[in-house]
């Protein structure tokens, strides 16, 4: 059986060595030494100034909204995982959707200004599949209208934009370290900002607002992560270059086989160093997608309809029509990608897809 993804796991002995240290120290959570070490090593690897390790990528978005004081309306994309929208609603704000670019699948910056109202406080854009948005255009709009920018970069570990980590853009960028991501800590996430003051604010928010054991600086929640999760991250960071190299090989092989077939491949931002986190293909119609999916499933291969359905159809929101995102969502399929996936398995997957397209 070939699933759409499989978590990378380091050698068990390496993880056990960290766990032995946790046992010796009897320090399991509350900003332990492994959490601090992981934050330091991530800053070194990613070449970023400020980051805070948190419990997951969803709470990272919620912290970003809270830290920036966003209220009212937040312009966002309907083509993302549900956490992008649910975090906006959870924080008492209203998501205002803008349709996507049909080639990059990211939010279309040419449509953002038309959605701005006196109630708009920010833009929350997703770098879909690790492919950076048009960051320059989005920032120019935000500067013109006095808006804050948050990027949901859940898919972006290792991606760069104009020679810098994509995490270095926007007022705050968030990411996920969930088990299915290129780099994971089993569960986890991070917030990034270039502002020391925002970092301080986020640190309070992450830990109940504590400023010392008996003083509370501000309202906060529990967004901390544990020593066990940090241990997994420290192990996996040793293998991230090999993981990125493996994903690039897989991506290039899929591209070689499928680039001239009856499917569309998203355009990668030409200012980006891409991390090859996912391999989505867009079919001509939903019927062809479903037929191909059935053929793959019949051969014990399980791709994923990701993202489907679009977020503007969520039951707790008023529906707004977004034809491009809705059309893409019905026709996009993410193919299997994980560290151990072999060339032979990729070629088998592609042969079934081609057979389906010609059937």
Secondary structure, DSSP 8 states (H G I E B T S, - for coil): -EES-------HHHHHHHHHHHHHHT--SSS-HHHHHHHHHHHHHHT-S-EEEES-HHHHHHHHHHHTT--SEEEEESSS-HHHHHHHHHTT-EEEEE-B-TTT-SB-GGGTGGG--TTEEEEEEE-GGG----HHHHHHHHHHHT-EEEEE-TT-TT-EETTEEGGGSSSEEEEE--TTSSS--SS-EEEE-S-HHHHHHHHHHHBTTBSSTT-B-S---B----HHHHHHHHHHHTTHHHHHHHHHHHHHHHHHHHTTSSEE-----TTEE------EEEESSHHHHHHHHHHHHHTTEE-B-TT-S-GGG-TTS-----HHHHHHHHHEEE----TT--HHHHHHHHHHHHHHHH-
